[in-house]
């Protein structure tokens, strides 16, 4: 057993272990279908889709196999591929490049015959990247509703339900287009609970339309819906189509948390996984996590230090200020303020795709020196939190975590280290 490094190195090392477990490399072996008589068409979308396409090619074409196709990923998240074209588009608010890519993907699916095999590679971010509006809805309609949803504090499940209602390709519609070809979908989950129908809004997962539910979500968050958009949502109905083919889950939040737990044990640090599907307002979740951490530090319960509390899921932020950043930085700053000056506790919160909200950092970390550093730099931590601007505080205090695009996405990763 190796000696544990310094606190910041432990936090970053656990995050590194989580990211490695979330990559698609080597995950297709043992999960490949039989070769078709006709073409193998690879389609996909999401922040990990290019890396998934490269990993699939490596497994599928190793013994002379061939494939063709197209995937769309976020700008800056591409990966080199030999046979599958990669297009980059905007996320989280869609752009015309995403519309054009989605249209090409739908056309490729429609070209498949009963002799063909369609491989679909879906990861988080596919909802925004597969931006093909339903009849009667414009790209600007989708963009406006998407922006409002991102600021509303709506959980990812509700956001994706609305996105399906606005789409000509999601909610099982891509699977319908690929019929009668054999369909196999590989998923990297970024949603609490790993529901295949929610990952990327389930383009290949049959899901009957519920326009009333989608409109009710928009009303709940006071998001204006033009009459023509409401009419299109009501008209954009379809029943569940077929069985959706075979589905493989190749990376999940729980797999990443398990990998981080294993790394902690190597350092003699006891891990506890609090959950992989934690949702809620970031500040409220932070208060609960702070309470558990304080109990561990004071009483050795629910486990004794040295230990690390691990959790995943997706929190939300109802944006009321004018600040910058994302839900992980917001949660972490709220956590630091709730814990206070306890030199036994440090923590990290990051998005596994490498981008936390509106900036280019994955998240941030803190230790007890945060407060002294804030005083020295005249940073009012509470004011930054109130303004939804945790990013600027952590940036000024040199505590951002910057990875660049990780080419995967299993949502949020949080670890709280408690020393004895």
C-alpha positions as a printed Julia matrix, in Angstrom:
420×3 Matrix{Float64}:
   0.0     0.0     0.0
   1.48    3.34   -1.05
   1.5     6.38    1.22
  -1.23    8.91    0.42
  -0.06   12.14   -1.24
  -1.06   15.67   -0.24
  -4.75   16.57   -0.08
  -4.98   18.29   -3.47
  -3.09   15.44   -5.13
  -5.49   12.91   -3.57
  -8.53   14.81   -4.81
  -7.12   15.16   -8.31
  -5.94   11.53   -8.32
  -9.42   10.28   -7.47
 -10.88   12.41  -10.27
  -8.29   11.02  -12.68
  -9.28    7.46  -11.75
 -12.94    8.31  -12.3
 -12.23    9.78  -15.74
 -10.17    6.79  -16.86
 -13.01    4.43  -15.97
 -15.44    6.52  -18.01
 -13.52    6.36  -21.3
 -14.9     4.04  -24.02
 -11.49    2.57  -24.87
 -11.59   -1.23  -24.67
 -15.27   -1.27  -23.72
 -16.55   -2.79  -27.01
 -14.67   -6.09  -26.77
 -17.11   -8.89  -25.92
 -20.07   -6.69  -26.84
 -19.81   -6.67  -30.62
 -22.67   -8.03  -32.78
 -22.19  -10.47  -35.63
 -21.13   -9.11  -39.01
 -24.0    -8.11  -41.3
 -24.51   -9.13  -44.91
 -24.62   -5.48  -45.87
 -23.15   -2.26  -44.51
 -22.16   -1.36  -40.96
 -23.4     2.21  -40.41
 -22.09    4.02  -37.33
 -24.16    6.97  -36.07
 -23.77    8.93  -32.88
 -23.95   12.1   -30.88
 -22.63   13.47  -27.62
 -19.52   14.82  -25.98
 -17.95   11.34  -26.04
 -19.21   10.26  -29.47
 -15.96   10.88  -31.39
 -13.88    8.94  -28.84
 -16.56    6.22  -28.89
 -16.37    6.05  -32.7
 -12.58    5.68  -32.57
 -12.84    2.93  -29.94
 -15.55    1.12  -31.91
 -13.44    1.27  -35.09
 -10.5    -0.18  -33.2
 -12.56   -3.17  -32.06
 -14.7    -3.68  -35.19
 -12.06   -3.2   -37.9
  -9.2    -5.04  -36.2
  -9.74   -8.2   -38.27
 -10.58   -6.58  -41.57
 -14.05   -5.32  -40.77
 -15.31   -2.12  -42.32
 -17.78    0.58  -41.37
 -19.0     4.02  -42.38
 -21.04    6.73  -40.75
 -21.17   10.04  -38.95
 -21.12   11.29  -35.37
 -21.58   14.8   -34.01
 -19.77   16.09  -30.93
 -19.17   19.37  -29.16
 -16.68   21.88  -30.55
 -13.22   20.87  -29.39
 -14.27   17.31  -28.49
 -13.28   15.58  -31.73
 -11.03   12.52  -31.97
  -9.2    10.98  -34.94
 -11.18    8.3   -36.77
 -10.5     6.29  -39.93
 -13.95    5.55  -41.34
 -16.55    7.48  -39.37
 -16.85   11.2   -40.11
 -16.85   13.56  -37.12
 -18.72   16.87  -37.13
 -18.46   19.41  -34.31
 -21.38   21.59  -33.23
 -22.51   23.82  -30.38
 -23.44   22.71  -26.86
 -25.45   23.33  -24.69
 -27.36   25.73  -26.97
 -27.65   24.16  -30.45
 -26.51   25.77  -33.69
 -26.94   25.22  -37.42
 -24.0    22.79  -37.55
 -25.9    20.53  -35.16
 -29.03   20.77  -37.3
 -27.09   19.86  -40.46
 -25.36   16.93  -38.73
 -28.65   15.6   -37.33
 -30.25   15.77  -40.76
 -27.36   13.8   -42.28
 -27.53   11.22  -39.48
 -31.27   10.77  -40.01
 -30.73   10.34  -43.76
 -28.06    7.7   -43.17
 -30.41    5.82  -40.84
 -33.19    5.94  -43.43
 -30.82    4.47  -46.03
 -30.3     1.28  -44.0
 -31.81   -1.97  -45.25
 -32.66   -5.27  -43.58
 -29.18   -6.54  -44.5
 -27.44   -3.66  -42.73
 -26.25   -3.11  -39.16
 -26.72    0.29  -37.55
 -24.48    1.1   -34.6
 -25.55    4.08  -32.5
 -23.1     5.73  -30.07
 -24.81    8.05  -27.6
 -23.4    10.01  -24.68
 -24.31   13.09  -22.68
 -24.73   16.2   -24.79
 -26.54   14.41  -27.6
 -29.78   16.24  -26.82
 -28.32   19.6   -27.85
 -26.07   18.25  -30.59
 -28.79   16.27  -32.42
 -30.7    19.48  -33.06
 -33.27   18.61  -35.72
 -36.44   20.6   -34.96
 -39.85   19.03  -35.44
 -42.1    20.4   -38.17
 -43.21   23.95  -37.43
 -40.35   24.64  -34.96
 -37.3    26.71  -35.89
 -33.77   26.43  -34.59
 -34.21   29.76  -32.81
 -37.33   28.38  -31.08
 -35.26   25.46  -29.78
 -32.41   27.75  -28.76
 -34.67   30.09  -26.8
 -36.36   27.25  -24.91
 -33.03   25.54  -24.27
 -31.52   28.72  -22.8
 -34.52   29.18  -20.54
 -34.36   25.57  -19.36
 -30.65   25.89  -18.55
 -31.35   28.86  -16.29
 -34.51   27.44  -14.74
 -33.04   24.85  -12.39
 -34.99   22.05  -14.09
 -33.47   18.57  -13.59
 -31.97   16.82  -16.6
 -34.87   14.37  -16.93
 -37.39   17.17  -17.36
 -35.11   19.05  -19.74
 -34.77   16.0   -21.95
 -38.52   15.36  -21.93
 -39.0    18.82  -23.4
 -36.18   18.34  -25.9
 -37.82   15.14  -27.18
 -41.06   17.0   -27.76
 -39.26   19.56  -29.93
 -37.3    17.01  -31.96
 -37.67   15.11  -35.21
 -34.95   12.61  -34.26
 -34.94   11.99  -30.49
 -37.31    9.9   -28.35
 -36.91    6.75  -30.48
 -37.39    8.52  -33.81
 -33.88    7.61  -35.01
 -34.61    3.93  -34.3
 -37.79    4.19  -36.37
 -35.78    5.68  -39.24
 -33.25    2.82  -39.13
 -35.87    0.06  -39.3
 -35.67   -2.71  -40.61
 -31.88   -2.76  -40.09
 -30.46   -4.47  -37.01
 -29.79   -1.78  -34.4
 -27.24   -1.85  -31.57
 -26.85    1.14  -29.24
 -23.87    1.79  -26.97
 -24.37    4.32  -24.18
 -22.23    6.36  -21.84
 -24.61    7.52  -19.13
 -24.71   11.08  -17.84
 -28.15   10.89  -16.21
 -29.1     9.93  -12.66
 -30.44    6.38  -12.72
 -28.91    5.52  -16.12
 -32.29    5.39  -17.89
 -31.47    4.7   -21.59
 -34.49    6.76  -22.67
 -33.04    9.82  -20.93
 -29.43    9.58  -22.12
 -29.19   12.07  -24.98
 -33.0    12.1   -25.0
 -33.01    8.5   -26.24
 -32.83    8.77  -30.05
 -32.89    4.98  -30.4
 -34.99    4.15  -27.34
 -38.72    3.84  -28.14
 -40.63    6.3   -26.0
 -44.25    7.29  -26.64
 -44.85   11.01  -26.93
 -46.54   12.96  -24.14
 -47.05   16.54  -25.35
 -49.1    17.5   -22.29
 -46.24   16.49  -19.96
 -43.71   18.54  -21.93
 -45.93   21.63  -21.94
 -46.59   21.19  -18.23
 -42.84   21.25  -17.54
 -42.46   24.5   -19.46
 -45.36   26.05  -17.53
 -43.88   24.89  -14.23
 -40.73   26.92  -14.86
 -42.59   29.9   -16.36
 -40.94   29.44  -19.73
 -42.88   31.23  -22.48
 -44.07   28.97  -25.31
 -45.23   30.65  -28.54
 -48.53   29.34  -29.89
 -46.91   27.83  -32.98
 -44.4    25.92  -30.81
 -47.16   24.57  -28.56
 -49.1    23.48  -31.64
 -46.02   21.71  -33.05
 -45.35   19.93  -29.75
 -48.92   18.62  -29.76
 -48.59   17.5   -33.38
 -45.16   15.86  -32.9
 -46.53   12.61  -31.52
 -45.66    9.01  -32.21
 -46.13    5.72  -30.43
 -43.28    3.55  -29.16
 -41.66    1.96  -32.21
 -40.37   -1.61  -32.1
 -37.95   -2.78  -29.44
 -35.13   -0.35  -30.13
 -32.63   -3.15  -30.73
 -29.82   -4.19  -28.36
 -28.54   -1.69  -25.79
 -25.15   -1.81  -24.03
 -24.17    0.54  -21.19
 -20.38    0.89  -21.47
 -19.73    3.6   -18.86
 -21.8     4.92  -15.97
 -21.36    7.24  -12.99
 -21.24    4.22  -10.65
 -18.36    2.68  -12.59
 -16.37    5.88  -12.15
 -17.15    6.12   -8.46
 -16.08    2.5    -8.0
 -12.77    3.26   -9.73
 -12.16    6.26   -7.46
 -13.0     4.13   -4.42
 -10.44    1.54   -5.5
  -7.79    4.24   -5.88
  -8.57    5.56   -2.37
  -8.13    2.09   -0.88
  -4.69    1.86   -2.48
  -3.75    4.9    -0.4
  -5.21    3.48    2.81
  -8.19    5.84    2.71
 -11.61    4.35    3.39
 -14.14    5.28    0.68
 -17.89    5.64    1.03
 -20.05    6.08   -2.07
 -23.02    8.2    -1.04
 -24.82    7.73   -4.35
 -24.42    8.05   -8.1
 -27.77    9.75   -8.78
 -27.88   12.73   -6.42
 -29.99   15.58   -7.77
 -31.26   18.88   -6.41
 -30.31   22.53   -6.16
 -26.5    22.67   -5.86
 -26.52   24.75   -2.67
 -29.01   22.44   -0.95
 -27.03   19.33   -1.88
 -23.9    21.08   -0.55
 -25.53   21.63    2.84
 -26.39   17.94    3.14
 -22.88   16.86    2.11
 -21.38   19.34    4.59
 -23.46   17.86    7.39
 -22.2    14.36    6.63
 -18.59   15.55    6.4
 -18.83   17.38    9.74
 -20.28   14.26   11.37
 -17.38   12.17   10.07
 -14.81   14.7    11.31
 -16.41   15.1    14.75
 -17.74   11.62   15.51
 -16.21    9.16   13.04
 -19.68    8.38   11.73
 -20.86    7.03    9.34
 -17.18    6.02    8.93
 -13.9     6.92   10.56
 -11.21    9.14    9.03
  -9.05    9.06    7.05
 -11.81    8.6     4.53
 -13.35   10.04    1.4
 -17.02   10.62    0.61
 -17.76   10.05   -3.08
 -20.89   11.02   -4.98
 -22.22   11.63   -8.47
 -25.38   12.69  -10.26
 -26.4    16.07  -11.57
 -27.31   19.06   -9.46
 -28.96   22.18  -10.83
 -28.55   25.92  -10.36
 -31.39   28.4   -10.55
 -29.49   31.38  -11.93
 -30.45   34.63  -10.23
 -27.11   36.46  -10.27
 -24.95   37.64  -13.12
 -21.92   35.5   -12.44
 -19.99   32.82  -14.31
 -19.38   29.14  -13.91
 -21.38   25.98  -13.41
 -23.12   23.77  -10.91
 -19.96   22.08   -9.6
 -18.21   25.31   -8.68
 -21.44   26.57   -7.11
 -21.85   23.4    -5.05
 -18.22   23.44   -3.97
 -18.29   27.05   -2.79
 -21.52   26.42   -0.89
 -19.89   23.32    0.63
 -16.81   25.27    1.72
 -18.92   27.97    3.36
 -21.07   25.37    5.14
 -18.02   23.49    6.48
 -15.98   26.56    7.45
 -12.39   26.55    8.64
 -11.85   22.87    9.35
  -8.32   21.91    8.39
  -9.27   18.23    8.29
 -11.63   18.6     5.32
 -10.91   19.27    1.64
 -13.05   18.63   -1.41
 -13.34   18.61   -5.2
 -16.34   18.86   -7.52
 -15.99   18.52  -11.29
 -17.97   17.68  -14.4
 -16.46   14.61  -16.04
 -16.77   16.12  -19.52
 -14.18   18.73  -18.53
 -16.55   21.69  -18.83
 -18.43   23.04  -15.81
 -21.15   25.35  -17.08
 -20.14   28.41  -19.05
 -16.36   28.31  -18.61
 -13.44   26.09  -19.64
 -12.71   24.45  -16.28
 -13.97   21.04  -15.18
 -14.66   22.33  -11.67
 -12.65   23.32   -8.62
 -11.21   22.14   -5.29
 -10.67   23.63   -1.85
  -8.86   23.03    1.41
  -8.86   24.88    4.74
  -6.43   27.49    3.4
  -9.2    28.75    1.12
 -10.47   31.2     3.72
  -7.1    32.74    4.56
  -6.34   33.07    0.85
  -9.72   34.74    0.31
  -8.99   37.31    3.04
  -5.54   37.99    1.6
  -6.99   38.53   -1.9
 -10.03   40.42   -0.57
 -12.44   37.87   -2.04
 -15.91   37.82   -0.47
 -16.81   34.16   -0.89
 -20.42   34.56    0.25
 -20.99   37.43   -2.19
 -19.63   35.34   -5.06
 -22.0    32.51   -4.17
 -24.96   34.88   -3.98
 -24.1    36.14   -7.47
 -23.78   32.6    -8.92
 -20.12   33.44   -9.55
 -18.11   30.73   -7.83
 -15.89   30.48  -10.9
 -14.34   33.92  -10.41
 -13.63   33.21   -6.73
 -11.88   29.9    -7.38
 -10.06   31.39  -10.36
  -8.66   34.25   -8.26
  -7.61   31.77   -5.57
  -5.92   29.36   -8.02
  -8.21   26.44   -7.26
  -9.78   25.68  -10.62
  -9.47   22.19  -12.1
  -8.71   22.46  -15.82
  -8.56   19.27  -17.88
  -9.68   20.36  -21.32
 -12.24   18.14  -23.09
 -12.07   14.67  -21.54
 -13.97   13.0   -24.43
 -16.32   11.28  -22.02
 -19.21   12.31  -19.8
 -20.65   10.49  -16.78
 -21.83   13.7   -15.18
 -20.68   15.19  -11.88
 -17.93   13.76   -9.69
 -17.55   14.9    -6.1
 -15.12   13.8    -3.41
 -14.76   15.06    0.15
 -11.56   14.04    1.95
 -11.6    13.94    5.76
  -8.32   13.49    7.61
  -8.06   12.16   11.15
